[in-house]
């Protein structure tokens, strides 16, 4: 135990000295700022890769915690992820801390938090905050229900009648444009005139 306590003190000291590792060019792109996952700089002209003075620190081996204390809290408790009641019952209240998974629903999380209090296990979630959150969600749901105003049935019937009357009204008669009468071709008169011309020409000859 004395060795573990010493190692925990070393872990605390290392945590104070350890810088916040920032990915390269996070200030340039919003997609990198929203996703600050560490990536090693590999650019040919990267000053961060070359470890230039004044640039952000890179992830190095020397910043790592001692192996015996790795994965433990600063108080020396093991952090155990819990999804259900069966996993919760396996924990030891003296050595473990229950971390309730974010994938659990709110009501199931409240039930697990109650069981955590009964067993006397430390947890990352408090029952009071979960109950307050549930009450707030219920209030919001009630407000949404009151905001929805239901239209009366009479108004809907009147609207249906008005629309049906509009559809039943006959369409106004459109004026048809007058078509010009095409004069009949008098073929017979033309043939007679042509014959007269021919005879007159022959008489002159």
Buried (B, 14 or more C-beta within 10 A) or exposed (E): EEEEEEBBEEBEEBEEEEEEEBBBEBEEEEEBEEEEEEEEBEEEEBBBBEEEEEBBEBEEEEBEBBEEBEEBEEEBBEEBEBEEEEBBEEBEEEEBBBBBEEEBEEEBBBEBBEBBEEBEBBBEBEBEEBBEEBEEEEEEEEEEEEEEEEEEEEEEEEEEEEEEEEEEEEEEEEEEEEEEEEEEEEEEEEEEEEEEEEEEEEEEE
